[in-house]
């Protein structure tokens, strides 16, 4: 059935609007129904203004708690310059599969080995101690396999769950997502839980030097190759980003002199709360942003 919507947003035209191109053989009924999904320049400008205003709210101390777009300091205050050398471990936990990586940097070149481990469903919903013991077991297996279990290596911990980060190596889990529901972890420092699990094993030497999310990890890895990179962006089940730069709003964290903090932007709740679009367009934005 053709759309009965008569609003300008459903039937864009005039400056910034225009008609969508119609391919030969496409039913007029389909074309009419799809008009509600057409976003013109006016809609995009409306989205941009609303997004920037909510980012400002997310950056402010007083307005962050009620902000739709959450912005959090990462406590990472500098980017790599490409001269870093050495061996590093990385742990990427963000779903039922997680990766352990061994990265070696030397002379502007990098070499990476990795292995994917599958977390059993019983671990994903069991006691939190069991989850971190399983992660420690996998880290030990990886270190032994790569022959680095007798070396003290720094580890970056990518933890892609809602985290209240209070330091470079301290993050408090706010809630579980993605099918996880491990007891005894919410409200706890996930770095401390990982360190305790490693200590219980005692067979691998690892120094957890940072906890961060996937957007910050993306920015850091790309900036190592390209010093012009200042933004990290993840487009997946959710959409999150981070950026390096100054701002004129009240910062949520005191930064070091001459250092620029990296702020993480949580954009998962974009939708009708930000835009006065018709329901079809709002759904389109939620699916594609």
C-alpha positions in Angstrom: 0.0 0.0 0.0 1.3 3.4 -0.9 2.3 5.8 1.9 -0.4 8.2 3.0 2.0 10.6 4.7 1.6 14.1 3.2 4.3 15.9 5.3 7.3 17.5 3.7 9.6 15.1 5.4 7.9 12.2 3.7 7.8 14.0 0.3 11.0 16.1 0.2 11.2 18.7 -2.5 12.5 22.2 -3.2 16.0 23.3 -2.0 18.0 20.6 -0.4 15.2 18.0 -1.1 14.6 16.8 -4.6 13.2 13.6 -5.8 14.9 10.2 -5.4 16.0 8.7 -8.6 13.6 6.1 -10.0 15.0 3.0 -11.7 13.2 1.5 -14.7 10.8 -1.2 -13.7 10.4 -0.1 -10.1 6.7 0.0 -9.0 5.4 3.5 -8.2 3.9 2.0 -5.0 7.4 1.0 -3.9 8.8 4.4 -4.8 6.1 6.2 -2.9 6.6 3.9 0.2 10.3 4.5 0.2 9.9 8.3 0.2 9.7 8.2 4.0 13.3 6.9 4.1 14.7 9.8 2.0 16.8 12.2 4.0 17.5 15.6 2.5 20.1 18.2 3.4 17.8 19.8 5.9 17.4 16.6 7.8 21.2 16.0 7.8 21.8 19.6 9.1 19.2 19.0 11.8 21.0 15.8 12.8 24.4 17.4 12.8 23.3 20.3 15.1 21.5 18.0 17.5 24.5 15.6 17.7 27.0 18.4 18.4 24.8 19.9 21.0 24.5 16.6 22.8 28.3 16.0 22.5 28.7 19.3 24.3 26.4 18.1 27.0 28.2 14.8 27.2 31.5 16.6 27.8 30.3 18.7 30.7 30.7 17.7 34.3 27.2 19.0 35.2 25.4 17.8 32.1 27.1 14.4 31.5 24.8 12.4 33.8 21.7 13.3 31.8 23.3 13.5 28.4 22.0 11.3 25.7 25.4 11.1 24.0 27.8 10.0 26.7 31.4 11.3 26.6 34.1 9.9 28.8 37.8 10.6 29.3 40.0 7.7 28.4 43.1 8.8 30.4 45.2 8.3 27.3 46.8 11.7 26.8 49.2 11.2 23.9 49.4 9.3 20.6 52.3 7.1 19.4 54.8 8.7 17.1 56.0 5.6 15.2 59.3 5.2 17.0 58.1 2.9 19.7 59.8 -0.5 19.8 59.3 -3.7 21.8 56.9 -6.6 22.3 53.4 -6.0 23.6 50.4 -8.2 24.4 46.8 -7.2 23.7 43.6 -8.7 25.0 40.4 -7.7 23.1 37.3 -8.7 25.0 34.0 -7.5 23.5 31.8 -10.6 22.8 31.6 -14.4 23.0 34.9 -14.5 21.0 37.9 -12.7 22.2 41.4 -12.2 20.8 44.9 -12.3 22.3 47.6 -10.7 20.3 51.4 -10.4 20.4 52.6 -7.3 18.7 56.3 -6.5 18.0 57.3 -3.0 16.9 60.7 -2.3 15.4 62.1 0.3 13.0 58.7 1.6 12.0 57.5 -1.8 11.1 55.1 -4.1 13.0 54.5 -7.8 13.3 51.4 -9.3 14.9 50.4 -12.8 15.9 46.9 -13.5 17.3 44.6 -16.2 18.4 40.8 -16.2 18.9 39.3 -18.0 21.9 35.6 -18.9 22.3 34.0 -18.2 25.7 31.5 -21.0 26.6 27.9 -19.9 27.3 28.2 -21.2 30.8 31.2 -18.9 31.5 29.4 -15.9 30.0 26.6 -16.2 32.5 28.4 -17.8 35.4 30.5 -16.3 38.3 32.7 -13.4 37.4 35.7 -15.2 38.9 35.2 -18.1 36.4 35.3 -15.6 33.5 38.5 -14.0 34.5 40.1 -17.4 35.3 39.2 -18.5 31.8 40.7 -15.4 30.3 43.9 -15.9 32.4 44.1 -19.5 31.2 43.8 -18.4 27.6 46.5 -15.7 28.1 48.8 -18.4 29.6 48.1 -20.8 26.7 48.9 -18.0 24.2 52.1 -16.9 26.0 53.4 -20.5 26.2 52.6 -21.1 22.5 54.5 -18.0 21.4 57.4 -18.7 23.8 57.0 -15.5 25.8 55.7 -16.9 29.1 59.0 -16.2 30.8 59.1 -12.5 29.7 57.4 -9.7 31.6 55.3 -8.0 28.8 53.0 -5.0 29.0 49.4 -5.7 28.1 46.7 -3.4 26.8 43.2 -4.6 27.8 40.4 -3.7 25.4 37.2 -4.1 27.4 34.2 -3.1 25.2 31.5 -2.9 27.8 30.0 0.1 29.6 32.9 1.1 31.9 33.4 4.0 34.3 37.1 4.6 33.8 38.8 6.3 36.8 42.4 5.8 35.7 44.6 4.4 32.9 44.6 1.0 34.6 41.3 1.2 36.5 37.8 0.8 35.1 34.5 0.0 37.0 32.0 -2.1 35.1 28.6 -0.4 35.0 26.6 -3.1 33.4 26.9 -6.2 31.2 25.8 -6.3 27.6 26.2 -8.7 24.6 24.8 -11.7 26.3 27.1 -11.5 29.4 25.7 -11.7 32.9 28.6 -12.7 35.1 27.9 -12.3 38.8 30.2 -10.3 41.1 31.7 -8.0 38.4 29.3 -5.0 38.2 30.8 -2.2 40.3 34.2 -3.9 40.4 37.5 -2.9 38.8 38.0 -5.2 35.8 41.7 -4.7 35.7 42.0 -5.9 39.3 39.9 -8.9 38.5 42.2 -9.8 35.6 45.3 -9.3 37.7 43.9 -11.4 40.5 43.2 -14.2 38.1 46.7 -14.1 36.6 48.1 -14.2 40.2 46.1 -17.3 41.0 47.8 -19.1 38.1 51.3 -17.7 38.7 52.6 -19.1 35.5 52.7 -16.1 33.2 54.3 -12.6 33.6 52.0 -9.8 32.4 51.8 -6.2 33.3 48.4 -4.7 32.5 49.4 -1.1 31.5 46.1 0.2 30.2 42.4 -0.6 29.9 40.5 1.0 27.0 37.7 0.4 24.6 37.8 -0.5 20.9 37.6 3.1 19.6 40.6 4.2 21.5 42.5 1.1 20.4 41.6 1.8 16.8 42.8 5.4 17.1 46.1 4.4 18.7 47.0 1.7 16.2 46.2 3.9 13.2 48.1 6.9 14.6 51.2 4.8 15.0 51.3 4.7 11.2 49.7 8.0 10.4 50.4 11.0 12.7 47.5 12.9 11.1 45.0 10.4 12.5 43.0 12.0 15.4 39.7 10.2 15.4 38.8 6.6 16.0 35.4 5.3 14.8 33.6 1.9 15.2 30.6 1.1 13.0 29.1 -2.1 14.1 26.3 -3.3 16.3 26.7 0.1 18.0 28.4 3.2 16.8 31.1 4.8 19.0 33.9 7.1 18.4 36.8 8.9 20.1 38.8 12.0 19.3 41.9 13.8 20.4 41.6 17.6 20.9 40.9 20.6 23.0 37.5 21.8 23.9 36.0 24.8 25.6 33.6 22.9 27.9 34.2 21.9 31.5 36.4 18.8 31.3 35.6 15.7 33.3 39.3 15.0 34.0 42.3 17.2 34.8 44.8 16.8 32.0 48.5 17.0 32.0 50.1 20.3 30.9 50.5 20.5 27.1 48.7 17.2 26.7 45.4 16.6 24.8 43.0 14.0 26.3 41.3 11.4 24.2 37.5 11.5 24.8 35.3 8.5 24.0 31.8 9.3 22.6 29.0 6.7 23.1 26.5 7.2 20.3 24.3 4.1 20.8 21.1 6.0 21.8 20.7 8.1 18.7 17.1 8.3 17.5 13.9 10.1 18.1 15.2 11.7 21.2 17.5 13.8 19.1 15.5 14.3 15.9 12.0 15.4 15.0 11.7 13.1 12.0 8.9 10.8 11.0 9.1 7.2 12.5 10.4 5.7 9.3 13.3 8.2 9.1 14.1 7.7 12.8 14.3 4.0 12.3 16.6 4.5 9.3 18.9 6.7 11.4 19.0 4.2 14.2 19.9 1.4 11.8 22.6 3.3 10.0 24.3 5.5 12.6 
